[in-house]
Amino acid sequence: MGDASLSDRVLAALRKIPRGQVVTYAELAQLVDLGISRRGPGIVAGAVAKVTTAPWWRVIRSSPAAAAPSAIRLRLQSSRGEAQRKRLARELGEAALAKPLAREVGRSLPKFLRAALQVNAVVEAPGEHTHTLIYLHGFGQRGTRYLRHNLRLPWLGRAQVRGLRVVLPTAPLFQQPWGLTCPAWYSYADRANHNVGDASSLAHARRFIDQTLRAEIAMLSRRGGAKKLFLGGNSQGCGLAFDAFVRHGSDLGGFVGVVGWLPNDADGFVGADAALDRYIICAQAAGQPKWLLSSTDDQIMTPEFVNSSLKRIKQLPNFNLKLAKGFGHNADSVEGQFLQDFLHAATRDDVAAQSSKRKASGRTMSQLKRRPAGR
């Protein structure tokens, strides 16, 4: 991971598990912003094994229950199983330990867990607010994952772009056809492709994005409005953001996406083709920066799939498709730098103008200080 804060995130998550409740390693991985990756449960298991000052015993291994396939069977931690059994017996009762948990795998999440997974994040601008980026996370992630310093993001620490406010919303919890419930901008038709399954889930996401855009544009009304607002995202969030940008693109400042694609009607994004027709012929389209980072070895968003989706829009001026290799669909190692390059390029003129304005103001003040009294 290379993330020094993982142990702190695990400790904080453990302390939020109420007495009488348990979570699986997979669920804990979501709570500490490791998402639904296959490696997540193993990573948090290693961290939990070192914990002694928080309720580590409330984290369980799980497997489908033979007598109740829709439930999960409680399996004790391998290293401290007997100590865990005694503690859980006191909290849950001996009878509960012998039964499958009362929730289905990934479906009926406890109320506290649903609430914990639905957290939005905002990073306020350092100094005067001049620009806003709305950035949408990928499938199974949360907005709070983009508060991790190890990702070297351009809104954290020394890399923070001056004047930039960053809005990092978290998607609602949707149940997918294969049984998983996790943060998702919409539900898929099946596990094998990117098509929208439930049209109402996409309609909900589009309304949410439109409302968020209106609210953020209003905040920038004295700074140029929509022209100072950028929209982007990662993976599933990239697709939704790209869809919204094309629908509103003539008004916005630019788009930046990572390991994503441009959806169309065939993907279940009804109206996307007509929106792209309108966008391509609008006068503003040529001047807007549109950046996308894609991996040549991505097995989820394959280069062929991505290129096919971009066939028409990539012919526009200011479209920058960067192809890289070596990171597959996990762009953690390159996402921060790509976003930083985009934001510096997109705000360069405004930053230069602000700098000139500050220098001119400084010269004026200096002249006033040197002016002899009485004049």
Salt bridges, closest charged atoms under 4 A:
ASP3 OD2 - ARG9 NH1 2.41
ASP3 OD2 - ARG148 NE 3.49
GLU27 OE1 - ARG103 NH2 2.66
ASP33 OD1 - ARG142 NE 2.87
GLU82 OE2 - ARG85 NE 3.51
GLU91 OE2 - ARG19 NH1 3.66
GLU91 OE2 - ARG58 NH2 2.89
GLU94 OE2 - ARG85 NH1 3.19
GLU104 OE1 - ARG107 NH1 3.85
GLU124 OE2 - ARG165 NH1 2.80
GLU128 OE2 - ARG223 NH2 1.50
ASP210 OD1 - ARG247 NH2 3.36
ASP210 OD1 - HIS248 NE2 2.80
GLU216 OE1 - ARG165 NE 2.90
ASP243 OD1 - ARG206 NH2 2.92
ASP243 OD2 - ARG247 NE 3.23
ASP277 OD1 - ARG312 NH2 2.67
ASP298 OD2 - HIS329 ND1 2.71
ASP332 OD1 - ARG145 NH2 3.05
ASP350 OD2 - HIS131 NE2 2.85
ASP350 OD2 - LYS228 NZ 2.65
